Amino acid sequence: QLQLVESGGGLVQSGGSLTLSCATSQYTLEYYAVGWFRQAPGKEREFVAAISWSGDDTFHADSVKGRFTISRDNAKRQIYLQMNRLKVEDTAVYYCAARDGESWRGLFESWGQGTQVTVSS
């Protein structure tokens, strides 16, 4: 399993923006599909966005569509989640996860420790 590290979380006002990053120090994420999940206190984990290893196929949940964008830079070994027009309800711990192969459809085997995103009103 990969060791994933998320970064970029923090406190932001409603309407603001943050960019989360996901990386691994072990190898490269180039041949892995990557997803972003989030979990707010007292709520179930939500599948937020995902990207195939080629970057050709992406998914964004309806709750974030038009505001969040997942992307990747395989040369830099980074996956990003650009979050714009943040809302209070986006407050959660955000996790990146990876699965071996092109497609993001399926179970994710490796998980990061999460990064807190807090949106204030």
ChimeraX commands (.cxc) that place a marker at each C-alpha (Angstrom):
marker #1 position 0.00,0.00,0.00 radius 0.5
marker #1 position 1.05,3.54,-0.69 radius 0.5
marker #1 position 1.66,6.07,2.03 radius 0.5
marker #1 position -0.30,9.13,1.01 radius 0.5
marker #1 position 0.09,12.59,2.46 radius 0.5
marker #1 position -2.48,15.33,2.11 radius 0.5
marker #1 position -1.70,19.00,2.54 radius 0.5
marker #1 position -3.34,22.36,2.00 radius 0.5
marker #1 position -6.17,22.22,4.49 radius 0.5
marker #1 position -6.97,25.08,6.80 radius 0.5
marker #1 position -9.50,27.67,7.86 radius 0.5
marker #1 position -11.16,29.80,5.23 radius 0.5
marker #1 position -14.18,32.05,5.08 radius 0.5
marker #1 position -17.28,31.10,3.18 radius 0.5
marker #1 position -16.82,31.91,-0.48 radius 0.5
marker #1 position -13.07,31.46,-0.30 radius 0.5
marker #1 position -10.78,28.95,-1.94 radius 0.5
marker #1 position -8.31,26.27,-0.95 radius 0.5
marker #1 position -6.20,23.82,-2.90 radius 0.5
marker #1 position -5.53,20.42,-1.42 radius 0.5
marker #1 position -2.61,18.31,-2.56 radius 0.5
marker #1 position -1.96,14.59,-2.31 radius 0.5
marker #1 position 1.42,12.98,-2.78 radius 0.5
marker #1 position 3.41,9.93,-1.86 radius 0.5
marker #1 position 7.04,9.79,-0.95 radius 0.5
marker #1 position 7.36,6.16,-1.90 radius 0.5
marker #1 position 7.01,5.85,-5.61 radius 0.5
marker #1 position 4.84,7.71,-8.02 radius 0.5
marker #1 position 1.12,8.11,-8.24 radius 0.5
marker #1 position 1.36,8.07,-12.00 radius 0.5
marker #1 position -0.13,4.59,-12.40 radius 0.5
marker #1 position -2.78,5.00,-9.76 radius 0.5
marker #1 position -6.24,6.42,-9.93 radius 0.5
marker #1 position -6.82,8.82,-7.06 radius 0.5
marker #1 position -9.90,9.95,-5.23 radius 0.5
marker #1 position -10.78,12.57,-2.66 radius 0.5
marker #1 position -13.20,11.77,0.14 radius 0.5
marker #1 position -14.41,13.82,3.06 radius 0.5
marker #1 position -16.02,13.14,6.39 radius 0.5
marker #1 position -17.73,15.69,8.57 radius 0.5
marker #1 position -18.42,15.06,12.26 radius 0.5
marker #1 position -21.38,12.76,12.71 radius 0.5
marker #1 position -21.71,12.13,8.98 radius 0.5
marker #1 position -20.78,9.31,6.67 radius 0.5
marker #1 position -17.77,9.54,4.44 radius 0.5
marker #1 position -18.56,11.18,1.13 radius 0.5
marker #1 position -16.90,10.47,-2.20 radius 0.5
marker #1 position -16.03,13.92,-3.49 radius 0.5
marker #1 position -13.92,13.58,-6.63 radius 0.5
marker #1 position -11.69,11.16,-8.50 radius 0.5
marker #1 position -9.33,11.05,-11.45 radius 0.5
marker #1 position -7.95,8.25,-13.57 radius 0.5
marker #1 position -4.21,7.80,-13.78 radius 0.5
marker #1 position -4.17,9.29,-17.27 radius 0.5
marker #1 position -6.29,12.21,-16.14 radius 0.5
marker #1 position -8.77,11.59,-18.93 radius 0.5
marker #1 position -11.64,10.48,-16.72 radius 0.5
marker #1 position -12.81,12.48,-13.73 radius 0.5
marker #1 position -15.67,12.38,-11.30 radius 0.5
marker #1 position -17.11,15.15,-9.14 radius 0.5
marker #1 position -19.96,14.66,-6.71 radius 0.5
marker #1 position -23.06,16.73,-7.32 radius 0.5
marker #1 position -22.47,18.54,-4.04 radius 0.5
marker #1 position -19.20,20.00,-5.35 radius 0.5
marker #1 position -19.70,20.05,-9.11 radius 0.5
marker #1 position -18.86,23.44,-10.55 radius 0.5
marker #1 position -16.95,24.47,-7.43 radius 0.5
marker #1 position -14.28,21.79,-6.99 radius 0.5
marker #1 position -11.87,20.50,-9.61 radius 0.5
marker #1 position -9.62,17.49,-9.35 radius 0.5
marker #1 position -6.43,17.43,-11.39 radius 0.5
marker #1 position -3.06,15.77,-11.43 radius 0.5
marker #1 position 0.49,16.52,-12.41 radius 0.5
marker #1 position 2.23,13.20,-12.84 radius 0.5
marker #1 position 5.58,14.86,-13.45 radius 0.5
marker #1 position 5.33,16.43,-9.99 radius 0.5
marker #1 position 3.68,13.33,-8.50 radius 0.5
marker #1 position 0.85,15.44,-7.16 radius 0.5
marker #1 position -2.92,15.26,-7.24 radius 0.5
marker #1 position -4.83,18.43,-6.49 radius 0.5
marker #1 position -8.32,19.34,-5.39 radius 0.5
marker #1 position -9.03,22.96,-6.18 radius 0.5
marker #1 position -11.92,24.10,-4.02 radius 0.5
marker #1 position -13.66,27.37,-4.88 radius 0.5
marker #1 position -16.71,29.11,-3.47 radius 0.5
marker #1 position -16.42,27.10,-0.31 radius 0.5
marker #1 position -19.45,26.69,1.90 radius 0.5
marker #1 position -19.79,26.02,5.59 radius 0.5
marker #1 position -21.11,22.56,4.73 radius 0.5
marker #1 position -17.78,21.75,3.04 radius 0.5
marker #1 position -16.20,21.62,6.47 radius 0.5
marker #1 position -14.75,18.15,6.94 radius 0.5
marker #1 position -11.60,16.10,7.07 radius 0.5
marker #1 position -10.51,15.47,3.50 radius 0.5
marker #1 position -8.75,12.26,2.57 radius 0.5
marker #1 position -7.01,11.23,-0.59 radius 0.5
marker #1 position -7.01,7.60,-1.60 radius 0.5
marker #1 position -5.40,5.64,-4.40 radius 0.5
marker #1 position -6.12,2.47,-6.30 radius 0.5
marker #1 position -3.82,0.63,-8.67 radius 0.5
marker #1 position -4.81,1.04,-12.30 radius 0.5
marker #1 position -6.32,3.45,-14.76 radius 0.5
marker #1 position -9.89,3.66,-13.53 radius 0.5
marker #1 position -11.11,5.28,-10.35 radius 0.5
marker #1 position -14.12,2.95,-10.34 radius 0.5
marker #1 position -13.62,0.39,-7.61 radius 0.5
marker #1 position -12.19,0.08,-4.15 radius 0.5
marker #1 position -9.37,2.33,-3.03 radius 0.5
marker #1 position -6.57,0.44,-1.32 radius 0.5
marker #1 position -4.39,3.20,0.09 radius 0.5
marker #1 position -5.47,6.14,2.23 radius 0.5
marker #1 position -3.91,9.23,3.66 radius 0.5
marker #1 position -4.34,10.53,7.20 radius 0.5
marker #1 position -6.53,13.41,6.14 radius 0.5
marker #1 position -6.38,17.18,6.27 radius 0.5
marker #1 position -8.90,19.39,8.02 radius 0.5
marker #1 position -10.85,21.97,6.05 radius 0.5
marker #1 position -12.91,24.39,8.06 radius 0.5
marker #1 position -15.15,26.96,6.39 radius 0.5
marker #1 position -16.43,29.75,8.58 radius 0.5
marker #1 position -19.53,31.81,7.92 radius 0.5
marker link #1:1,2 radius 0.2
marker link #1:2,3 radius 0.2
marker link #1:3,4 radius 0.2
marker link #1:4,5 radius 0.2
marker link #1:5,6 radius 0.2
marker link #1:6,7 radius 0.2
marker link #1:7,8 radius 0.2
marker link #1:8,9 radius 0.2
marker link #1:9,10 radius 0.2
marker link #1:10,11 radius 0.2
marker link #1:11,12 radius 0.2
marker link #1:12,13 radius 0.2
marker link #1:13,14 radius 0.2
marker link #1:14,15 radius 0.2
marker link #1:15,16 radius 0.2
marker link #1:16,17 radius 0.2
marker link #1:17,18 radius 0.2
marker link #1:18,19 radius 0.2
marker link #1:19,20 radius 0.2
marker link #1:20,21 radius 0.2
marker link #1:21,22 radius 0.2
marker link #1:22,23 radius 0.2
marker link #1:23,24 radius 0.2
marker link #1:24,25 radius 0.2
marker link #1:25,26 radius 0.2
marker link #1:26,27 radius 0.2
marker link #1:27,28 radius 0.2
marker link #1:28,29 radius 0.2
marker link #1:29,30 radius 0.2
marker link #1:30,31 radius 0.2
marker link #1:31,32 radius 0.2
marker link #1:32,33 radius 0.2
marker link #1:33,34 radius 0.2
marker link #1:34,35 radius 0.2
marker link #1:35,36 radius 0.2
marker link #1:36,37 radius 0.2
marker link #1:37,38 radius 0.2
marker link #1:38,39 radius 0.2
marker link #1:39,40 radius 0.2
marker link #1:40,41 radius 0.2
marker link #1:41,42 radius 0.2
marker link #1:42,43 radius 0.2
marker link #1:43,44 radius 0.2
marker link #1:44,45 radius 0.2
marker link #1:45,46 radius 0.2
marker link #1:46,47 radius 0.2
marker link #1:47,48 radius 0.2
marker link #1:48,49 radius 0.2
marker link #1:49,50 radius 0.2
marker link #1:50,51 radius 0.2
marker link #1:51,52 radius 0.2
marker link #1:52,53 radius 0.2
marker link #1:53,54 radius 0.2
marker link #1:54,55 radius 0.2
marker link #1:55,56 radius 0.2
marker link #1:56,57 radius 0.2
marker link #1:57,58 radius 0.2
marker link #1:58,59 radius 0.2
marker link #1:59,60 radius 0.2
marker link #1:60,61 radius 0.2
marker link #1:61,62 radius 0.2
marker link #1:62,63 radius 0.2
marker link #1:63,64 radius 0.2
marker link #1:64,65 radius 0.2
marker link #1:65,66 radius 0.2
marker link #1:66,67 radius 0.2
marker link #1:67,68 radius 0.2
marker link #1:68,69 radius 0.2
marker link #1:69,70 radius 0.2
marker link #1:70,71 radius 0.2
marker link #1:71,72 radius 0.2
marker link #1:72,73 radius 0.2
marker link #1:73,74 radius 0.2
marker link #1:74,75 radius 0.2
marker link #1:75,76 radius 0.2
marker link #1:76,77 radius 0.2
marker link #1:77,78 radius 0.2
marker link #1:78,79 radius 0.2
marker link #1:79,80 radius 0.2
marker link #1:80,81 radius 0.2
marker link #1:81,82 radius 0.2
marker link #1:82,83 radius 0.2
marker link #1:83,84 radius 0.2
marker link #1:84,85 radius 0.2
marker link #1:85,86 radius 0.2
marker link #1:86,87 radius 0.2
marker link #1:87,88 radius 0.2
marker link #1:88,89 radius 0.2
marker link #1:89,90 radius 0.2
marker link #1:90,91 radius 0.2
marker link #1:91,92 radius 0.2
marker link #1:92,93 radius 0.2
marker link #1:93,94 radius 0.2
marker link #1:94,95 radius 0.2
marker link #1:95,96 radius 0.2
marker link #1:96,97 radius 0.2
marker link #1:97,98 radius 0.2
marker link #1:98,99 radius 0.2
marker link #1:99,100 radius 0.2
marker link #1:100,101 radius 0.2
marker link #1:101,102 radius 0.2
marker link #1:102,103 radius 0.2
marker link #1:103,104 radius 0.2
marker link #1:104,105 radius 0.2
marker link #1:105,106 radius 0.2
marker link #1:106,107 radius 0.2
marker link #1:107,108 radius 0.2
marker link #1:108,109 radius 0.2
marker link #1:109,110 radius 0.2
marker link #1:110,111 radius 0.2
marker link #1:111,112 radius 0.2
marker link #1:112,113 radius 0.2
marker link #1:113,114 radius 0.2
marker link #1:114,115 radius 0.2
marker link #1:115,116 radius 0.2
marker link #1:116,117 radius 0.2
marker link #1:117,118 radius 0.2
marker link #1:118,119 radius 0.2
marker link #1:119,120 radius 0.2
marker link #1:120,121 radius 0.2
view
